[in-house]
Amino acid sequence: MRRRIVMSMLAGATLLVSAFFGTGVGVAQAADVPAEFGTDWHDPLTAAPPVDRPHAKSCQVTLADARFRDFTPYRSTYTPPEGCGDHWSKVVLRLDGKVKGRQYDRLGYLHVGGVEILRTSTPEPSPDGIAWHVEKDVTRYSNTFRSAQDVEMLIGNVVDDTYTGVIDVHVTLTFYAGRPAERTPDRVLTLADTPDGTTLTTPRNSERIVAEVYATGSGGGCEEFWYLTVADPASYSCKADHGPYREVQVRVDGQLAGIAAPFPNVWTGGWSNPFLWYVLPAPGAFDVRPIEYDLTPFAGLLDDGRPHRVEVSVVGVPAGQSGWGAPVNVLVWQDAHRAHVTGALTADKATDITNSSTYMPGSENRVNTEAGHRLTLSGYLDTSHGRVTTTVTRTLANTSVHRWTDGENTDGLDATWTDDQTVTAAGDGPARTAHTHRTYTMNGATTIGSDNRLRTVLTLGDRASVDELQGDRRTAWSRLDDTYSGDASYAVNVPRDQRHAVGTSSERYRQYGSDGCYDRSLTTVQGVLTEDRERC
């Protein structure tokens, strides 16, 4: 965090320094763990699974070799690989990064042909230097990769006498020959800038349309910590007219076409305590997941061959307040047997947004927030395989309790966001339905005690359940639980070598379902990896 946000201590929380066990490579023994953080620590890593790679012929292309020291984008040209065909069973992006010295966390993007294929942030380095890597399955962008494209990458950075870390990255794409397990989009589009705003022109035979929005609050101002903002008359340093509720909306020609809860990203300088994140970042920090919107109910309108105005906005951001980025990709699947698909939007029903923030002043100030929204869309298309009606229902809810003392020397948050979506496609045969339920949680506190030590205790959760049905028969399912917990403290207002920082961080990533099981736990103490356990 760039400003001082201090949060109250969770009752009963203690540093976990007693159990040093694990089966992973490179796990330290108890005697190897220092009493406090030193000048170096384990390279950053996450418990998330690596991308599963097929056993097939592969070809590799370098996308970027860049050293970021300012806000100058890196630009180059991508050329498709030779020797692996022009259709691939999988395409895997890998970013390898290194940095040393002193540096803040930085947010970055990678575009190929204008399509955003990665949004990422960086770890904060040790004086001796760190290295990390990010992998992402980018098979869905295969259509973009079939022709030569411009490449643009930026990780905005500042290097001077104080902040010395130059961010060095190498990015590759590895292509695996063969056919993908699922049909990839026929087109990957971006929005066009026009005098009237951003527009989208889709092929006239589009039969499925999905928008991706990389919505991130960032930039070091209050919108980086939007979940802590309060409305007047509450006496808190980060204000918003209607409190902490945020909602990312998509509109087509001014008509509401999608709603979603933004993920509460925490970057590696977050919550006033980089000692939480030196080894284990918060979920999604290195590979920011885009929000997906199924716009297929609008396909009958969009398939007229004309440009249509598409706008993305974040509800709840104070007027004139910057800090949100929301680039958009549009994925299109086309009807191979019909040049023009016709149809219509038949239903667009939204409830009013409910948003109540109640302020209760006292020795410990408190704001209780309850908010939510619901949207139902329905539309049909007359395709080459008959009339298909797509119905999308999305329901959002947010509850939070924010507590702080005067001066914000103690400050705590307990928040939950849910984002439920059901998409049903009904034609001549059994209807195909996908239910997705996402839950994000943030429960944490920071305090500055009488000993002038700042302590942060924090738990973050990213959970999801997905069920796919054909008629009444379940055809696929999955469950995800990615939970991070941390407890770290250090002396404030002293030189770095006098901070005497200590901290434990852990992450457990569990995913299971019809495709199998993955379960990995990591724990670090004072920057040393003490547990790396796999359970599946």
Number of C-alpha atoms within 10 A of each C-alpha: 21 14 12 12 22 24 28 25 22 17 8 5 11 11 15 16 16 8 11 19 16 19 11 16 10 13 20 19 15 15 8 12 18 13 14 14 20 15 13 17 21 19 20 20 18 24 25 19 13 11 15 10 15 12 9 14 12 20 17 17 16 16 25 21 16 18 18 21 18 15 11 12 17 16 18 15 14 20 15 19 20 12 11 17 14 17 19 21 21 24 25 18 22 18 20 15 19 20 25 19 17 19 24 20 18 21 20 16 19 22 18 22 19 19 22 21 18 23 24 19 20 25 31 27 28 20 17 12 18 21 17 19 17 18 20 17 18 17 23 20 22 22 17 20 22 15 13 14 18 15 19 21 24 21 27 17 21 18 15 12 6 10 14 17 24 21 24 17 19 16 20 17 23 20 31 24 21 17 13 16 9 9 11 20 20 19 20 23 21 21 21 14 11 10 6 7 12 16 19 19 18 22 21 21 26 27 26 19 22 17 21 19 24 21 25 23 23 20 17 14 16 23 24 22 22 22 20 26 22 27 18 12 9 18 17 17 14 19 21 20 13 19 26 30 30 24 22 18 18 22 15 19 14 11 12 17 26 24 29 26 26 22 23 25 20 23 27 27 23 22 24 19 25 22 26 31 25 25 30 29 28 28 25 20 20 25 15 18 19 22 18 17 21 22 25 30 28 25 27 23 20 25 23 18 14 14 17 21 20 21 20 20 17 21 14 17 24 14 8 6 11 15 17 17 16 16 19 23 21 22 24 24 19 21 19 12 11 14 13 19 21 19 22 18 19 16 14 18 14 18 11 10 14 13 20 17 20 16 19 13 16 10 9 15 18 22 23 18 21 18 18 22 20 21 20 20 24 22 23 24 27 18 22 16 11 10 15 21 21 27 24 25 21 22 20 20 22 24 20 23 18 24 23 26 21 14 11 22 17 22 26 27 22 18 22 19 22 21 23 19 23 18 21 20 20 18 18 9 9 13 16 19 23 19 17 19 17 18 19 22 21 20 18 24 27 29 25 22 14 7 8 13 17 25 28 29 29 25 19 22 22 21 18 19 18 17 18 20 17 17 13 11 11 13 14 14 17 17 17 18 18 23 21 24 20 26 27 24 24 23 19 17 10 11 8 12 10 11 17 16 22 23 26 26 30 28 26 21 23 22 21 16 15 11 10 9 13 17 19 21 22 24 28 29 31 26 28 24 31 27 24 22 19 17 9 11
